[in-house]
Amino acid sequence: MATREGRRFRLPQRNPDGPAPDTRRRKDERTRKQRVVRRAVWIVALLLVACLGTAGCAYWRLDHNVSGIDLSKVLTDADDSGELNILVMGSDSRSGDNGDLAGGDTGGTSRSDTTAVVHINEDHTKAETVWIPRDTLVDIPACTDGDGDTVPAQQDAMFNSAYSEGGPECTVKTVEQMSGLDLNHYVELDFSGFVDFIDDIGGVTITTSEDIDDPDSGFDEPAGTHHLDGDEALAFVRTRHGVGDGSDLDRITLEQQMATAVIDQVTSRDLVTHPKQAYDLASDLTKSLTTDTGLDSVSSLLGLGKSLTGIGAGDVTQVTLPTETAPSDPNRVAPKDPDAGQVWNALKNDRAIPSSIVHDQRENPANSSASK
Protein backbone atom coordinates (compact mmCIF):
# COMPACT_ATOMS: atom_id res chain seq x y z
CA MET A 1 0.00 0.00 0.00
CA ALA A 2 1.35 3.36 -0.94
CA THR A 3 2.08 5.89 1.76
CA ARG A 4 0.78 9.40 1.68
CA GLU A 5 2.81 12.32 2.89
CA GLY A 6 2.30 16.00 3.49
CA ARG A 7 -1.40 16.11 4.26
CA ARG A 8 -0.72 19.41 6.04
CA PHE A 9 0.98 20.88 3.02
CA ARG A 10 0.34 24.60 2.68
CA LEU A 11 1.22 26.86 -0.18
CA PRO A 12 3.43 29.85 0.61
CA GLN A 13 1.39 33.03 0.99
CA ARG A 14 1.96 35.66 -1.67
CA ASN A 15 2.88 39.10 -0.40
CA PRO A 16 -0.11 41.29 -1.32
CA ASP A 17 2.16 44.34 -1.41
CA GLY A 18 4.70 42.74 -3.72
CA PRO A 19 4.99 43.40 -7.42
CA ALA A 20 2.60 41.67 -9.80
CA PRO A 21 4.12 38.64 -11.59
CA ASP A 22 5.39 39.25 -15.07
CA THR A 23 3.12 37.40 -17.49
CA ARG A 24 5.81 36.55 -19.98
CA ARG A 25 8.11 35.21 -17.26
CA ARG A 26 5.30 32.98 -16.00
CA LYS A 27 4.72 31.64 -19.49
CA ASP A 28 8.41 30.93 -19.90
CA GLU A 29 8.44 29.10 -16.57
CA ARG A 30 5.42 27.00 -17.57
CA THR A 31 7.13 26.22 -20.84
CA ARG A 32 10.22 25.04 -18.97
CA LYS A 33 8.08 22.77 -16.82
CA GLN A 34 6.30 21.42 -19.89
CA ARG A 35 9.65 20.57 -21.46
CA VAL A 36 10.53 18.51 -18.39
CA VAL A 37 7.34 16.51 -18.97
CA ARG A 38 8.44 15.66 -22.50
CA ARG A 39 11.20 13.40 -21.23
CA ALA A 40 8.86 10.70 -19.94
CA VAL A 41 8.32 8.65 -23.07
CA TRP A 42 12.03 8.73 -23.84
CA ILE A 43 12.99 7.76 -20.26
CA VAL A 44 10.72 4.71 -20.56
CA ALA A 45 12.02 3.79 -24.01
CA LEU A 46 15.68 4.14 -23.08
CA LEU A 47 15.16 2.29 -19.82
CA LEU A 48 13.66 -0.63 -21.72
CA VAL A 49 16.60 -0.59 -24.15
CA ALA A 50 19.14 -0.52 -21.34
CA CYS A 51 17.36 -3.35 -19.56
CA LEU A 52 17.37 -5.51 -22.67
CA GLY A 53 21.12 -5.11 -22.83
CA THR A 54 21.78 -6.42 -19.32
CA ALA A 55 22.67 -9.99 -18.43
CA GLY A 56 19.64 -10.23 -16.17
CA CYS A 57 17.11 -9.89 -18.99
CA ALA A 58 15.90 -13.15 -20.54
CA TYR A 59 15.69 -12.01 -24.16
CA TRP A 60 13.87 -15.02 -25.47
CA ARG A 61 11.10 -14.77 -22.86
CA LEU A 62 10.58 -11.06 -23.43
CA ASP A 63 10.42 -11.63 -27.19
CA HIS A 64 7.23 -13.66 -26.76
CA ASN A 65 5.52 -11.06 -24.61
CA VAL A 66 4.80 -8.42 -27.26
CA SER A 67 1.53 -8.69 -29.21
CA GLY A 68 1.51 -7.63 -32.86
CA ILE A 69 -1.28 -6.36 -35.13
CA ASP A 70 -1.00 -6.39 -38.91
CA LEU A 71 -1.54 -2.75 -39.90
CA SER A 72 0.44 -2.97 -43.13
CA LYS A 73 -2.57 -1.78 -45.15
CA VAL A 74 -2.71 1.56 -43.33
CA LEU A 75 0.83 2.20 -42.11
CA THR A 76 3.59 3.48 -44.40
CA ASP A 77 6.87 1.57 -44.54
CA ALA A 78 9.84 3.66 -43.49
CA ASP A 79 13.49 3.22 -42.67
CA ASP A 80 13.66 3.43 -38.87
CA SER A 81 16.88 5.39 -39.22
CA GLY A 82 15.03 8.23 -40.96
CA GLU A 83 11.96 10.38 -40.35
CA LEU A 84 9.24 8.55 -38.39
CA ASN A 85 5.68 9.15 -37.20
CA ILE A 86 4.64 6.84 -34.35
CA LEU A 87 1.09 6.65 -32.98
CA VAL A 88 1.23 5.97 -29.23
CA MET A 89 -2.07 5.06 -27.56
CA GLY A 90 -3.32 4.15 -24.10
CA SER A 91 -6.42 1.95 -24.17
CA ASP A 92 -9.20 1.98 -21.55
CA SER A 93 -10.00 -1.69 -22.21
CA ARG A 94 -11.42 -3.54 -19.18
CA SER A 95 -10.46 -6.99 -20.52
CA GLY A 96 -8.23 -9.36 -18.51
CA ASP A 97 -6.31 -7.69 -15.68
CA ASN A 98 -7.78 -4.31 -16.65
CA GLY A 99 -11.27 -5.20 -15.41
CA ASP A 100 -11.02 -3.79 -11.90
CA LEU A 101 -8.81 -0.80 -12.67
CA ALA A 102 -9.60 2.93 -12.67
CA GLY A 103 -13.35 2.70 -12.25
CA GLY A 104 -15.89 3.73 -14.82
CA ASP A 105 -17.87 1.63 -17.28
CA THR A 106 -17.07 1.42 -20.98
CA GLY A 107 -20.08 -0.71 -21.86
CA GLY A 108 -17.89 -3.63 -22.90
CA THR A 109 -15.95 -1.61 -25.46
CA SER A 110 -12.40 -0.27 -25.59
CA ARG A 111 -11.56 3.33 -26.41
CA SER A 112 -8.43 5.36 -26.97
CA ASP A 113 -8.03 6.85 -23.51
CA THR A 114 -4.82 8.67 -24.47
CA THR A 115 -3.42 9.23 -27.95
CA ALA A 116 -0.26 11.00 -29.07
CA VAL A 117 1.62 11.31 -32.35
CA VAL A 118 5.39 11.21 -31.87
CA HIS A 119 7.36 12.62 -34.81
CA ILE A 120 11.06 11.74 -35.02
CA ASN A 121 13.00 14.01 -37.37
CA GLU A 122 15.06 12.62 -40.23
CA ASP A 123 18.36 12.88 -38.34
CA HIS A 124 16.91 11.42 -35.13
CA THR A 125 18.05 14.48 -33.21
CA LYS A 126 14.63 16.00 -32.43
CA ALA A 127 11.14 14.78 -31.58
CA GLU A 128 7.76 16.52 -31.60
CA THR A 129 4.81 15.03 -29.67
CA VAL A 130 1.17 16.00 -30.21
CA TRP A 131 -1.53 14.80 -27.79
CA ILE A 132 -5.02 14.43 -29.30
CA PRO A 133 -7.93 15.07 -26.87
CA ARG A 134 -10.31 12.13 -26.97
CA ASP A 135 -13.35 14.46 -27.00
CA THR A 136 -12.26 16.08 -30.27
CA LEU A 137 -14.95 15.91 -32.96
CA VAL A 138 -13.47 14.62 -36.21
CA ASP A 139 -14.47 12.87 -39.42
CA ILE A 140 -13.73 9.14 -39.19
CA PRO A 141 -13.08 7.38 -42.51
CA ALA A 142 -14.44 3.94 -43.43
CA CYS A 143 -12.17 1.21 -42.16
CA THR A 144 -11.91 -2.49 -41.37
CA ASP A 145 -12.14 -3.70 -37.77
CA GLY A 146 -10.27 -6.58 -36.16
CA ASP A 147 -12.88 -9.10 -37.36
CA GLY A 148 -12.51 -8.01 -40.97
CA ASP A 149 -15.86 -6.19 -41.04
CA THR A 150 -16.23 -2.79 -42.69
CA VAL A 151 -16.96 0.11 -40.37
CA PRO A 152 -18.78 2.92 -42.21
CA ALA A 153 -17.43 6.46 -42.24
CA GLN A 154 -18.73 8.96 -39.67
CA GLN A 155 -18.83 12.72 -39.65
CA ASP A 156 -18.43 14.93 -36.59
CA ALA A 157 -17.78 11.96 -34.30
CA MET A 158 -15.74 11.80 -31.10
CA PHE A 159 -12.14 10.89 -31.80
CA ASN A 160 -11.99 7.99 -29.33
CA SER A 161 -14.95 6.27 -31.02
CA ALA A 162 -12.60 5.44 -33.92
CA TYR A 163 -10.90 2.90 -31.66
CA SER A 164 -14.05 1.63 -29.92
CA GLU A 165 -15.78 0.93 -33.23
CA GLY A 166 -12.92 0.07 -35.56
CA GLY A 167 -9.87 -0.66 -33.42
CA PRO A 168 -6.28 0.31 -34.23
CA GLU A 169 -6.76 0.42 -38.01
CA CYS A 170 -9.59 2.94 -37.74
CA THR A 171 -7.61 5.03 -35.26
CA VAL A 172 -4.59 5.09 -37.57
CA LYS A 173 -6.71 6.10 -40.58
CA THR A 174 -8.48 8.79 -38.56
CA VAL A 175 -5.22 10.34 -37.36
CA GLU A 176 -3.77 10.22 -40.88
CA GLN A 177 -6.86 11.92 -42.31
CA MET A 178 -7.02 14.68 -39.69
CA SER A 179 -3.27 15.36 -39.72
CA GLY A 180 -2.24 14.66 -43.30
CA LEU A 181 0.64 12.56 -41.95
CA ASP A 182 1.78 9.10 -43.00
CA LEU A 183 2.08 7.01 -39.84
CA ASN A 184 4.85 4.40 -39.68
CA HIS A 185 4.35 2.58 -36.37
CA TYR A 186 1.68 1.89 -33.75
CA VAL A 187 2.27 1.30 -30.01
CA GLU A 188 -0.49 0.65 -27.45
CA LEU A 189 -0.26 0.28 -23.66
CA ASP A 190 -3.19 -0.83 -21.48
CA PHE A 191 -4.19 0.04 -17.91
CA SER A 192 -2.53 -2.96 -16.26
CA GLY A 193 0.72 -2.22 -18.07
CA PHE A 194 0.75 1.31 -16.70
CA VAL A 195 -0.04 0.10 -13.17
CA ASP A 196 2.72 -2.53 -13.25
CA PHE A 197 5.22 -0.01 -14.61
CA ILE A 198 4.52 2.45 -11.79
CA ASP A 199 4.83 -0.30 -9.19
CA ASP A 200 8.08 -1.53 -10.76
CA ILE A 201 9.72 1.87 -10.38
CA GLY A 202 8.60 2.15 -6.75
CA GLY A 203 5.61 4.44 -7.18
CA VAL A 204 5.56 8.16 -7.94
CA THR A 205 5.22 11.35 -5.89
CA ILE A 206 2.80 14.08 -6.94
CA THR A 207 1.86 17.38 -5.32
CA THR A 208 -1.41 19.23 -5.86
CA SER A 209 -2.58 22.58 -4.59
CA GLU A 210 -6.24 21.58 -4.89
CA ASP A 211 -8.30 18.81 -3.29
CA ILE A 212 -9.25 16.09 -5.76
CA ASP A 213 -12.30 13.85 -5.32
CA ASP A 214 -13.40 11.93 -8.42
CA PRO A 215 -15.75 8.99 -7.72
CA ASP A 216 -15.46 7.87 -11.34
CA SER A 217 -11.68 7.42 -11.33
CA GLY A 218 -11.48 6.56 -7.63
CA PHE A 219 -8.93 9.25 -6.80
CA ASP A 220 -9.74 11.08 -3.55
CA GLU A 221 -6.93 13.05 -1.91
CA PRO A 222 -6.63 16.47 -0.24
CA ALA A 223 -4.21 19.08 -1.49
CA GLY A 224 -0.66 18.16 -0.63
CA THR A 225 2.10 15.71 -1.50
CA HIS A 226 1.30 12.02 -1.97
CA HIS A 227 3.32 8.95 -2.96
CA LEU A 228 1.14 6.86 -5.26
CA ASP A 229 1.30 3.19 -6.17
CA GLY A 230 0.27 1.94 -9.60
CA ASP A 231 -3.48 1.79 -8.97
CA GLU A 232 -3.51 5.26 -7.42
CA ALA A 233 -1.38 6.70 -10.21
CA LEU A 234 -3.80 5.33 -12.79
CA ALA A 235 -6.74 6.84 -10.91
CA PHE A 236 -4.90 10.18 -10.87
CA VAL A 237 -4.26 10.31 -14.62
CA ARG A 238 -7.85 9.26 -15.32
CA THR A 239 -9.27 11.96 -13.04
CA ARG A 240 -11.57 14.22 -14.96
CA HIS A 241 -14.50 15.35 -12.81
CA GLY A 242 -12.73 15.83 -9.49
CA VAL A 243 -10.83 19.00 -10.36
CA GLY A 244 -10.88 21.77 -12.94
CA ASP A 245 -13.72 22.10 -15.43
CA GLY A 246 -14.17 18.37 -16.01
CA SER A 247 -12.79 18.53 -19.54
CA ASP A 248 -10.49 16.08 -21.27
CA LEU A 249 -8.09 19.00 -21.76
CA ASP A 250 -7.64 19.31 -17.99
CA ARG A 251 -7.18 15.54 -17.72
CA ILE A 252 -4.30 15.72 -20.20
CA THR A 253 -2.51 18.20 -17.94
CA LEU A 254 -2.70 15.62 -15.13
CA GLU A 255 -1.12 13.08 -17.46
CA GLN A 256 1.67 15.53 -18.15
CA GLN A 257 2.19 16.06 -14.41
CA MET A 258 2.37 12.28 -13.99
CA ALA A 259 5.00 12.09 -16.73
CA THR A 260 7.14 14.54 -14.76
CA ALA A 261 6.71 12.43 -11.62
CA VAL A 262 7.80 9.33 -13.55
CA ILE A 263 10.96 11.13 -14.68
CA ASP A 264 11.77 12.15 -11.11
CA GLN A 265 11.27 8.62 -9.81
CA VAL A 266 13.20 6.86 -12.57
CA THR A 267 16.16 9.23 -12.37
CA SER A 268 16.28 8.88 -8.56
CA ARG A 269 16.71 5.11 -8.76
CA ASP A 270 19.55 3.27 -10.49
CA LEU A 271 17.23 0.66 -11.98
CA VAL A 272 19.25 -0.28 -15.03
CA THR A 273 22.21 -1.53 -12.98
CA HIS A 274 19.98 -3.95 -11.03
CA PRO A 275 19.24 -6.94 -13.30
CA LYS A 276 16.22 -8.22 -11.34
CA GLN A 277 14.50 -4.85 -11.26
CA ALA A 278 15.41 -4.25 -14.89
CA TYR A 279 13.98 -7.59 -15.96
CA ASP A 280 10.73 -7.07 -14.04
CA LEU A 281 10.29 -3.70 -15.67
CA ALA A 282 11.02 -4.97 -19.18
CA SER A 283 8.79 -8.00 -18.66
CA ASP A 284 5.81 -5.93 -17.53
CA LEU A 285 6.27 -3.41 -20.32
CA THR A 286 6.55 -5.98 -23.10
CA LYS A 287 3.59 -8.02 -21.78
CA SER A 288 1.42 -4.92 -21.86
CA LEU A 289 2.49 -3.63 -25.29
CA THR A 290 0.58 -4.10 -28.51
CA THR A 291 2.39 -2.89 -31.62
CA ASP A 292 2.23 -3.13 -35.36
CA THR A 293 3.99 -6.21 -36.76
CA GLY A 294 6.99 -4.06 -37.63
CA LEU A 295 7.72 -3.65 -33.92
CA ASP A 296 6.36 -6.85 -32.36
CA SER A 297 9.71 -8.30 -31.30
CA VAL A 298 12.35 -7.31 -28.79
CA SER A 299 14.91 -6.95 -31.57
CA SER A 300 12.68 -4.45 -33.40
CA LEU A 301 11.94 -2.48 -30.24
CA LEU A 302 15.62 -2.56 -29.32
CA GLY A 303 16.62 -1.30 -32.75
CA LEU A 304 14.13 1.55 -32.61
CA GLY A 305 15.13 2.42 -29.06
CA LYS A 306 18.82 2.52 -29.91
CA SER A 307 18.11 4.84 -32.82
CA LEU A 308 16.54 7.30 -30.36
CA THR A 309 19.44 7.45 -27.91
CA GLY A 310 20.75 10.64 -29.52
CA ILE A 311 17.57 12.51 -28.57
CA GLY A 312 18.01 14.26 -25.23
CA ALA A 313 15.42 15.78 -22.92
CA GLY A 314 15.91 19.22 -24.43
CA ASP A 315 15.33 17.85 -27.92
CA VAL A 316 11.70 16.81 -27.35
CA THR A 317 8.72 19.17 -27.75
CA GLN A 318 5.23 18.27 -26.58
CA VAL A 319 1.89 20.02 -27.09
CA THR A 320 -1.79 19.26 -26.84
CA LEU A 321 -3.46 19.70 -30.23
CA PRO A 322 -4.96 23.23 -30.24
CA THR A 323 -8.75 23.00 -29.96
CA GLU A 324 -11.79 25.18 -29.42
CA THR A 325 -15.40 24.54 -28.40
CA ALA A 326 -17.12 22.55 -31.15
CA PRO A 327 -19.82 24.57 -32.96
CA SER A 328 -22.16 21.54 -32.96
CA ASP A 329 -21.72 20.58 -29.28
CA PRO A 330 -20.63 22.84 -26.39
CA ASN A 331 -19.44 19.75 -24.47
CA ARG A 332 -16.96 18.75 -27.19
CA VAL A 333 -13.97 20.37 -28.87
CA ALA A 334 -12.85 20.71 -32.46
CA PRO A 335 -9.38 21.36 -33.94
CA LYS A 336 -8.66 25.08 -33.80
CA ASP A 337 -7.47 26.65 -37.03
CA PRO A 338 -5.03 27.90 -38.04
CA ASP A 339 -3.13 26.63 -34.97
CA ALA A 340 -3.94 22.94 -35.41
CA GLY A 341 -2.98 23.13 -39.07
CA GLN A 342 0.32 24.77 -38.15
CA VAL A 343 1.12 21.91 -35.78
CA TRP A 344 0.45 19.22 -38.37
CA ASN A 345 2.25 21.16 -41.12
CA ALA A 346 5.33 21.43 -38.92
CA LEU A 347 5.43 17.65 -38.53
CA LYS A 348 4.74 17.04 -42.22
CA ASN A 349 7.65 19.28 -43.14
CA ASP A 350 9.96 17.88 -40.44
CA ARG A 351 10.08 21.21 -38.61
CA ALA A 352 9.68 22.23 -34.98
CA ILE A 353 6.20 23.06 -33.70
CA PRO A 354 5.85 26.89 -33.61
CA SER A 355 7.05 28.32 -30.29
CA SER A 356 3.91 30.45 -29.99
CA ILE A 357 1.82 27.26 -29.75
CA VAL A 358 4.24 25.64 -27.32
CA HIS A 359 4.02 28.68 -25.03
CA ASP A 360 0.22 28.82 -25.15
CA GLN A 361 -0.50 25.59 -23.27
CA ARG A 362 -3.18 24.92 -20.69
CA GLU A 363 -2.35 25.15 -16.94
CA ASN A 364 -2.80 22.15 -14.66
CA PRO A 365 -5.95 22.85 -12.58
CA ALA A 366 -4.73 20.57 -9.77
CA ASN A 367 -1.55 22.57 -9.35
CA SER A 368 -2.40 25.93 -10.87
CA SER A 369 -1.71 27.97 -7.74
CA ALA A 370 1.75 26.46 -7.39
CA SER A 371 2.65 27.53 -10.91
CA LYS A 372 1.66 31.16 -10.44
N, C-alpha and C positions, 0 to 999 in steps of 0.2 A: 504494500500500500504506500502510495506516495505521501510524503510529508508536506505540510503546508507551513510556510514561514511568513512572518511580517504582517500578521492580521491587524496590527496597530500602525501600519504604515501610514504616514501622513505626508502630503506634499508640502514642500517649503512654501511659506506665504510670500506672495509678491509684495514688494514695497509700494504702497499706493502713491507715494510721492516720487517714486523713481521715474526715469524717462520711459516713454512708451517704446516697446520693442520695434526694431526696424524690420519692416515687412520682408524686404529682400533678403536680409540676413536669415530670417526664420525660414524662408523658402530654401535657401542654400543649405541650411542645417537639415531640413527635412529631406532634401535631395541626398545629402551625405548618408543619412540613415537608410534611405531607400537603397542606396548602392550597397550598403552592408548586406541587406536582405538578398541581393542578387547572387550572393556566393553560395546559397544553400544547395541548389541543384548540382553545382560543380563540386562542392564538398562531398556530397553523397556519391557522385560518379567517381571521383578520384579515390575516395575511400574504398569503394568496391574494387577498383582497379588495383590498388595497393594490396588489398586483402588477397586477391586472386594470385598475386605474385609471391605470397608467403608460403613457407613450407607447411603451415598448419591448415591450409585450405585444400580440401579434397576436390580437385578439379572435376574429376569424372562424375562425382555426385552432384555438384552444382550445375553441371552441364545439362542434367536431366530435369532440373527444376523449372526452367524457363518455358512458358507456353508461347507458341507461335500461331499467328493468324495469317493466312495468305491474303495479302492486300495488294498483290502485284498488279491487279487491274486498275487500281486507283492511285497507287504510289508511283513516283517517278524514280527510275534507277539513277544513282549518282555515285561518283567516286567519293568514298568517305574521307578522302584526303582533301577534297575541295569544298565548295559551298554546299551547305546542308540546311534543310528545314525539317525539324523534328516536332511532331505533335505529341505532347506529353499530357496525359489525362489521368485524373483520379476518378474512379467509379464509385457510386454509392450503392453498388450491388449488396443485397442482404443474403446472398447465397453462401453456403458453407460456414466458415468461421466468422463471416461478416454479419450473421443474422442478429446477434444481440448487441451490436455496436452502434453507438452514436444516436440511438433513438430515431423516432420518425418512422413513417410508413411510406414505402414507395409503390404499394399496390402490386407487388410481385414483379416489378420491372426494375431495370438498372438505368441510371442516367449519368451523364457526365457531370460529376459534382464539381470538378475543377478541370479547366482546360487551358493549356498554354502552348503557344508556338515558339519554339526556340530556333533562332536563325544563327548558324555558324558561318562566319565570313569565309571567303575563298582561301585565305591564308591561315585559317584557324588561329587567329590572333584576337578576334573579337566575337562577342555573342550578343544578340538582341532577343529579349524575351517579352512576349505579348500575352497577357492574361485575357481570356474572353469571358465576360460575365455570363453565367448560365441563363439569366433572365433576358438576354438580348433577343429581340425579335428579328428573325432573318428568314430568307427564302431557302428552303431545304430542297435540293434536287432529288429526282427519282434515283433510287439506289436498290441494291440487293442485300437482304439481311443474311444472317448467319445460316439460315435454313435454305437459302437459295431463292426465296420469294421476293418479288418486286414490291418495293415500298413506293407508293406514288409521291410525287412532288407536293410540297406544301408551301404556301405563301404566308408571310407574317406569322411564323411559328416560333415558339421559344427554342433557343439554340440547343438546350440539353435534351429536347425531344428527338433530335436527330439520332442520338445514341440509344434512347429508350425504344425507339421504333425501328431503327435500322442497324444499330450496332456500330462497330468501328468504321466499316466502309462508308456508312452514311455520314458519320461525323467527319471523316477525312474529306469526302466530297463537299460537304457543307463549308468547311473551313477553306478549302481551295476556291470555292465559288465566291465566298464573301471577301477573301483576301487577294485573289488573283495569283496566289503562290502555287508552286508545284511542291507538294510535300514528299519527302524522301523516306522518312521512318515514322513509326508509331510505337509509343511506349505507354503502358497503362499500369497503374498501381492501385490496389484495392484497399479498403479500410483496414483489414487485418494486417496487411503488409506495413501500413503506416504505424499501426499500434506496436507491432513487433519491433520495427526499426527504432521507435522512441524508447522502448524498454531496453533494447540492446545497447543504446548509448547512455543508459543510466537516467533517463528522464530529462526533462527540460525545465528551465526556470523562466517564468513570465511575470511581468509586473503590469498592473492596470491601475489607472487612477479613477476608475468607475466600477461600481458594483455590477456584476453580471449574473443574471438569473434567467436561463432559457430552458424551460421544461422540455422543449422539443429536442434539443441537443443533449440535455442532461448536465450542462455546466452551470454550477451555482456557487459563486465565490464572491466575497466582498472585495473591495478595492485593496490592493496590496501586492505582495510578492508571494508567489506560490511555486512549488516544485511539483510538476505534473508527471504522472506515469503515462503510458501509451493511451489507455482508455480516456483519461482526462484531457490529454493533448488533442485527441480526436474530437472530443466534445467541444473543446475550445475553438478549433478551426471550423467546426460546423455550426458554431453559434451565429444566429442571425437575428432572432427576435429579443434577445436579452440585453442588447445594448445598441445605441445608435438609432437609425431610422428603420431598421429591419430590412434593409436592402441587401442584395447580393454584393453590391459595391462595397458596403461596410464589411461584409464577411471576408472579402478578398483582403482587406487590410489586416484582418486578424491572421489570415494565412501568411501574410508577409511578416508579421510580427513573430509568428511561430518559426518561420524560416531563419530569422535572426537568432532566435533562441537555440535552434538546432546548431547553427554555426558556433555559438558560444560554447555549447556543450561538447561538440565534437573536438574543437580546438583545445579544450581544457583537459581532454583525456587522450593519452597516447595509445589509441586503440590499435593502430596498424602494426605496432611492435608486439602485440599480444596475440599469438596465433589463435587461441581458443575464442577470444572475443571477436577477432577478425572473421573467423569462420562462421560463428553464429550470425554475425551481421550479414555476411555475404549469402549465407543459406536462406535467411529470412527474406532478404531482398529478392533473390532470384526466384524463390517459391511464389512470391507475390507479384512478379512481373508478367505481363502479357505484352508481347511485341509483335511486329511484323516478322515474317519468316527470314528477313534479311538480318535480323538481330537476335534470333531465338537460340543462340548458343553462347556459352561463356567466351569462346574465342572471338565471336563477332562483337560482343559487348566490350571485351578487353581491348580489341583493336580500336573501336570507336573511342573508348575512354582514354587510351594512350594518345590518340590524335588530338585530344582536348587538353592535354597537360600544359600546353603553352599558353592557355587562357587563364589569366590571373583574376583575382577578385575585382580589380579596377577595370577589367576589360569587358565586364558584363553589364548590360543595361536592361532594366526591367520596367515595364509600364503595364497598366491596365488599359485595355482598348478604350479610347475616348467614346463616351456615350452620352445620350441625352434622353429625357422622357419621351417614350414612344407616342407619336400622335394618336395611335389607335387605342392605346391602353395606358392610363396614368400609372399603373402598377408595374409596367415593364419599361425597358430601355431599348433604344435603337442606336446603331453606330452614328456618331456625330461627325458630320462633314463640315469643313474639309479635314479635320484633325485625324479621323480614322483613316481616311485615304492617304494622308501623309505618312502615317505609321506603316501601312502596308506597302506603299511605294518605296519607302526607305529599305525595307527588307527585300523587295523585288530587285532593287538596284544595288544591293549589297552595301548599303550606306547606314550610318548611325541614325537612330530615331532622333528627330529634331529635339534640341535641348529645351525648347519652350514647352513641349509636351511632357518631357521628363520632369520638369520643374512643377508642372501644374497637376500634381497627383493628390488624390484624396487623403485626408488625415484619418488616422486610426481613432474611432470614437471611444474605444476602451482606454486609450492612453493619450487623448488629445490634450489634456491639461498639462501633462508632463512634457509635451513637445512645444509648448508655447513659451 
